[in-house]
Structure formats: C-alpha cells, structure tokens
Amino acid sequence: MSRVACIDLFCGAGGLTHGLNRSGIPVVAGIDVDASCRYPFEANNGARFIAKDIASVTPAELRKLYGGADIRVLAGCAPCQPFSTYSQRYDTLTSPRWSLLYQFARLVISVRPQIVTMENVPLVEKHAVFDDFVATLRRLGYQVWQGIVDCTQYGLPQNRRRMVILASVIGPIELIASTHEKSRTVKDAIGKLPAIEAGTAHEGDAFHVSSKLSDMNLLRIRISRPGGTWRDWPEWLVAECHRKETGRTYPGVYGRMTWDDPAPTITTQFYGFGNGRFGHPEQDRAISLREGAILQGFPKNYSFLPEDGLIHFRALGRMIGNAVPVVLGEAIGQSIAAHLGIESECKDWQKEGIGDVARTPFVA
C-alpha cells in the first residue's frame, strides 16, 4: 500500500489545503511568506505551517516534510496579482512575484513529486513564465492536464474562473467532471445568516462583522436595488469620480448582489461597499467577513482568528480574497484521488459546517 502526502506552497489561510484534505489527499504542511496565515491554516487543517519565502525553501526541507510518503503531491497557487487584468496596466515584469512560478518549478525539478497541481488566474497562460512552467513539467516526464475552470460548476456560489494544472508521472490525469448542474446562489450560501447592521458584528460570531458606512454611502445603499448600478441613483448621489468619462465604465461598484445568482468574484476588498458589487442583497451594508469567506467556499465555522484576535478588515480581506476556493481545492483533490484509486470519504461539509481533516499521510 502507498502512503500519500501533500505540501501546499503559497498556502495562505488554507483554502486549497482544506479542499484537498476533505477529498482524502492529506496535506502535511503549508508554506507561505505571510505569517498571519499561521493561525487559520493550523487551526482548521491539522497541518504544520511554515512562514517562509519560497525562494529560500530547499528541496531537503520538502523531502523531510514528506517523510516516508510513497506518493508525494506538490500543490500551490503563486500570488496572482502580476497576472490579473488590473495589473496589466503596470510594469509587472519588474515585480519579484513573476519569479514565483520559476521557484515552484525549481522545487519540482529537485524533489520530483509524483503529482503536481497549480492554480491561478486565467490570464497567467498568456505569459512566458506559465509556458516555461508547463514545458518544464513535460520535459520531466509529467503528463499534463490544463484548463480554465468555472468554479460554479463545482458548487462555488461565486462567479470565479481559474486556470488549473494537474500533472502526474504515474499516467494521464484530468480534472473531474462538473459536480453541479445548477449554480449555487448567494441565497443558498448566506441567506440564513443572521442580520447585522453596518459597522457591527453578530454576538454569536465575531467574524460575521461588516465595515462601517459613511452617511453618504448609507444613503447610496438604501436607494440601491439588487443587481442595479450607481447609474440608477439621482445625480447628487453619484460619486465625483464616476461623473468623469474615465469612471463611467465601472457600473458594478456601489452595487448590491442579487439573491438568485452567484456572487461576483470575491476580491481582497470585498468588505467595502464601494469596491465592487459587494452590497448585501437586502441589508444596508457591505457583506461581512464571514459572508465573504462562505462565498469563497470556506465552511461556516472556519476560524480565521483566535477568540481574542483583532479584526483588521484589510488584512483579513486579503487573506480571504486571495484564497483558493475550498470547493475548487476539493475538486482538485478528488481528481488526484481518482487518479490514485483512492475512494474519497468527503461529506457535504458546506451544509454541515464541519472542518475535520486527516492529520497523517493517507494509506492507499
């Protein structure tokens, strides 16, 4: 029998790790340069967190973390900002983040895991670093599947498309077929959460907290309808920046979500009403941190802070918005499990709010 173990590079708060664990692919360690991710990663996943820049990670360290595993899986999502639509307006080629996929490839070359998986924004495939990464895998003998994935087809209540790579030296591998014929909606995901007001938190869940609204933004959201835009407002409420010709192409900001559709793509600033279509469908506020996390596929009880932790919207928004959606991580994990002949023991954790995980390498 073979023992399987996975290491998650750029693990963040543990979205990919949680999905892999739920699908029967145990993650033994996560590595990320952001030390603030240690608590959510370790508290919810039962795996070791290592705060370290991937450029300083050695092959020997990874081999030690894998221990005696026969099947080694190396997973990761390099920070996607250099490849995003927004970043194309800037000189991102000078950013050190462009080199992170090369660092990922360096570790693949040295460690030679049997399976490699990578997730990123769709635009990554338009850059040479992506082509080089795939070419490296093929040169090393990996059979590679790559594709742009619509996450709503795997149960994510959010419009989010991601590039996914699955590679194996064992044989052909591919992503499992769609698991959801009908998209999950905002109402499916957060419709039963208790009501709160702008700038307040629910007494039963401190993470179900929304940011404050200025008097002007409170007027704006009160007049906004679900699915509408700021173009519906009276002229005196329209922001000065949107009166200009350059600002008229952004109708989605200051918008409310609709109950019966998936949410828009959750960004790192989803907690702000003026940062996108992040207004609650009914309540006069932006969605809460908890709601944003749920729309990213995290279970309702996923803990991002210790009980005495302080709420910092910017840091927590970045942590949630940058996460790999848990349901996509689960689909990737189920694909690997099917490839290895492992029977997944996943439950419908989205309904149950369960976060239990495997803590030791899986024995197949």
WOQUI-V38260 format. One record per residue. N is the residue number from 1. RES is the residue in one letter. PHI is phi as a letter, one per 40 degrees, with the letter a starting at -180 (999 if undefined). D_CENTER is the distance of its C-alpha to the mean C-alpha in Angstrom with 2 decimals. Layout:
BEGIN
n,res,phi,d_center
N,RES,PHI,D_CENTER
N,RES,PHI,D_CENTER
END
This chain:
BEGIN
n,res,phi,d_center
1,M,999,32.51
2,S,b,29.48
3,R,c,27.11
4,V,b,23.44
5,A,a,21.13
6,C,b,17.78
7,I,b,16.62
8,D,b,13.04
9,L,c,13.37
10,F,f,11.17
11,C,c,9.76
12,G,f,8.80
13,A,c,8.83
14,G,h,8.49
15,G,c,5.62
16,L,c,7.07
17,T,d,10.35
18,H,c,10.65
19,G,c,10.35
20,L,c,12.75
21,N,d,15.00
22,R,c,15.29
23,S,c,16.43
24,G,g,19.03
25,I,b,17.72
26,P,c,18.17
27,V,c,16.36
28,V,c,19.14
29,A,a,17.51
30,G,b,14.56
31,I,b,15.41
32,D,a,14.11
33,V,c,16.38
34,D,c,15.13
35,A,c,17.35
36,S,c,16.08
37,C,c,13.15
38,R,d,16.00
39,Y,d,16.70
40,P,c,13.51
41,F,c,12.95
42,E,c,16.62
43,A,c,17.39
44,N,b,15.12
45,N,b,15.23
46,G,g,18.78
47,A,b,18.07
48,R,c,19.23
49,F,b,17.30
50,I,b,18.90
51,A,c,18.67
52,K,a,19.71
53,D,c,19.44
54,I,d,18.87
55,A,c,22.07
56,S,b,24.06
57,V,c,22.78
58,T,b,25.66
59,P,d,25.98
60,A,c,28.23
61,E,c,25.58
62,L,c,23.28
63,R,d,26.31
64,K,c,27.21
65,L,c,23.83
66,Y,c,24.11
67,G,g,27.54
68,G,c,29.54
69,A,c,26.82
70,D,c,28.25
71,I,b,25.03
72,R,b,22.56
73,V,b,19.00
74,L,b,17.17
75,A,b,13.45
76,G,i,11.13
77,C,b,8.99
78,A,c,11.43
79,P,d,10.69
80,C,c,10.80
81,Q,d,13.13
82,P,c,16.26
83,F,b,15.38
84,S,c,14.31
85,T,d,17.03
86,Y,c,17.71
87,S,c,18.38
88,Q,c,20.84
89,R,c,23.41
90,Y,b,23.63
91,D,c,24.98
92,T,c,21.78
93,L,c,23.80
94,T,c,25.07
95,S,c,21.72
96,P,c,21.36
97,R,c,17.70
98,W,c,19.24
99,S,c,20.65
100,L,c,17.56
101,L,c,17.50
102,Y,c,21.20
103,Q,c,20.65
104,F,d,18.39
105,A,c,21.31
106,R,d,23.80
107,L,c,22.53
108,V,c,22.49
109,I,d,26.04
110,S,c,27.27
111,V,c,25.73
112,R,f,25.77
113,P,c,23.30
114,Q,c,24.12
115,I,b,20.63
116,V,b,17.97
117,T,b,14.55
118,M,b,12.44
119,E,b,9.47
120,N,a,9.56
121,V,c,10.69
122,P,d,13.87
123,L,c,16.20
124,V,c,15.81
125,E,c,18.45
126,K,c,20.94
127,H,b,21.28
128,A,c,23.66
129,V,c,21.34
130,F,c,19.40
131,D,d,22.81
132,D,c,23.98
133,F,c,21.11
134,V,c,21.84
135,A,c,25.56
136,T,c,25.37
137,L,d,23.86
138,R,c,26.61
139,R,c,29.26
140,L,c,28.44
141,G,g,29.01
142,Y,c,25.55
143,Q,c,25.33
144,V,b,22.29
145,W,b,20.40
146,Q,a,18.17
147,G,a,17.04
148,I,c,14.98
149,V,b,13.22
150,D,c,13.30
151,C,c,10.63
152,T,c,13.27
153,Q,c,15.46
154,Y,b,13.56
155,G,g,13.57
156,L,c,10.62
157,P,c,12.63
158,Q,a,11.14
159,N,c,12.31
160,R,a,9.64
161,R,b,11.05
162,R,b,9.84
163,M,c,12.36
164,V,b,12.57
165,I,b,15.41
166,L,b,17.18
167,A,b,20.36
168,S,a,23.11
169,V,c,26.62
170,I,c,27.65
171,G,i,27.75
172,P,d,26.04
173,I,a,22.47
174,E,a,20.35
175,L,c,17.42
176,I,c,18.74
177,A,c,19.97
178,S,d,18.34
179,T,b,18.37
180,H,b,18.74
181,E,c,21.61
182,K,b,21.00
183,S,c,17.86
184,R,c,16.83
185,T,b,17.61
186,V,d,16.96
187,K,c,20.09
188,D,d,19.02
189,A,c,15.97
190,I,b,17.51
191,G,c,21.11
192,K,b,22.64
193,L,c,21.28
194,P,c,24.29
195,A,c,25.30
196,I,b,25.14
197,E,b,26.52
198,A,d,25.14
199,G,g,25.13
200,T,b,25.39
201,A,b,23.60
202,H,c,24.43
203,E,c,26.87
204,G,c,25.25
205,D,a,21.71
206,A,c,21.55
207,F,c,17.80
208,H,c,18.72
209,V,b,19.97
210,S,b,20.20
211,S,c,21.29
212,K,c,24.94
213,L,b,26.39
214,S,c,29.40
215,D,d,32.48
216,M,c,31.99
217,N,c,28.39
218,L,c,29.57
219,L,c,32.22
220,R,c,29.79
221,I,c,27.41
222,R,c,30.46
223,I,c,31.76
224,S,c,28.51
225,R,b,28.14
226,P,d,25.01
227,G,g,24.04
228,G,c,26.59
229,T,b,26.54
230,W,c,28.40
231,R,c,31.02
232,D,c,32.23
233,W,c,33.20
234,P,c,36.68
235,E,d,37.20
236,W,c,37.62
237,L,c,34.06
238,V,c,32.40
239,A,c,30.89
240,E,d,33.07
241,C,c,30.40
242,H,c,30.10
243,R,c,33.88
244,K,c,33.80
245,E,d,33.52
246,T,c,30.43
247,G,c,28.55
248,R,c,29.51
249,T,c,26.81
250,Y,b,24.02
251,P,c,24.93
252,G,c,21.50
253,V,c,21.46
254,Y,f,23.17
255,G,b,22.43
256,R,c,21.93
257,M,c,19.56
258,T,b,21.55
259,W,c,21.65
260,D,c,22.22
261,D,b,19.42
262,P,c,15.64
263,A,c,14.11
264,P,c,13.71
265,T,d,10.50
266,I,c,8.98
267,T,c,9.70
268,T,c,10.30
269,Q,b,13.65
270,F,c,13.10
271,Y,c,15.60
272,G,b,18.40
273,F,d,20.55
274,G,c,21.68
275,N,c,18.37
276,G,i,17.71
277,R,c,18.27
278,F,b,16.98
279,G,c,20.29
280,H,c,20.65
281,P,d,22.61
282,E,b,25.58
283,Q,c,25.46
284,D,c,26.39
285,R,a,23.26
286,A,c,19.71
287,I,c,17.11
288,S,c,16.70
289,L,c,14.05
290,R,c,14.13
291,E,c,13.95
292,G,c,10.89
293,A,c,9.15
294,I,c,10.87
295,L,c,9.95
296,Q,c,6.21
297,G,g,8.07
298,F,c,8.98
299,P,d,12.76
300,K,c,15.15
301,N,b,16.51
302,Y,c,13.58
303,S,c,15.27
304,F,b,13.87
305,L,a,17.45
306,P,c,20.83
307,E,d,23.37
308,D,c,25.04
309,G,c,21.98
310,L,c,22.15
311,I,c,19.83
312,H,b,18.84
313,F,d,16.91
314,R,c,16.11
315,A,c,14.75
316,L,c,12.77
317,G,c,11.48
318,R,c,10.32
319,M,c,8.73
320,I,c,6.79
321,G,c,6.37
322,N,c,5.32
323,A,c,2.65
324,V,c,2.23
325,P,d,3.68
326,V,d,6.63
327,V,c,9.13
328,L,c,8.27
329,G,d,8.55
330,E,c,11.64
331,A,c,13.01
332,I,c,12.86
333,G,c,14.53
334,Q,c,17.04
335,S,c,17.88
336,I,c,18.70
337,A,c,20.59
338,A,c,22.57
339,H,c,23.36
340,L,c,24.72
341,G,g,26.47
342,I,c,24.62
343,E,c,24.81
344,S,c,21.60
345,E,b,22.37
346,C,c,19.30
347,K,b,20.13
348,D,c,18.76
349,W,c,16.86
350,Q,c,15.43
351,K,c,19.10
352,E,c,20.26
353,G,g,17.70
354,I,c,18.24
355,G,b,16.33
356,D,c,18.92
357,V,b,18.19
358,A,c,20.44
359,R,b,21.67
360,T,b,23.78
361,P,d,23.66
362,F,c,24.09
363,V,b,27.61
364,A,b,28.01
END
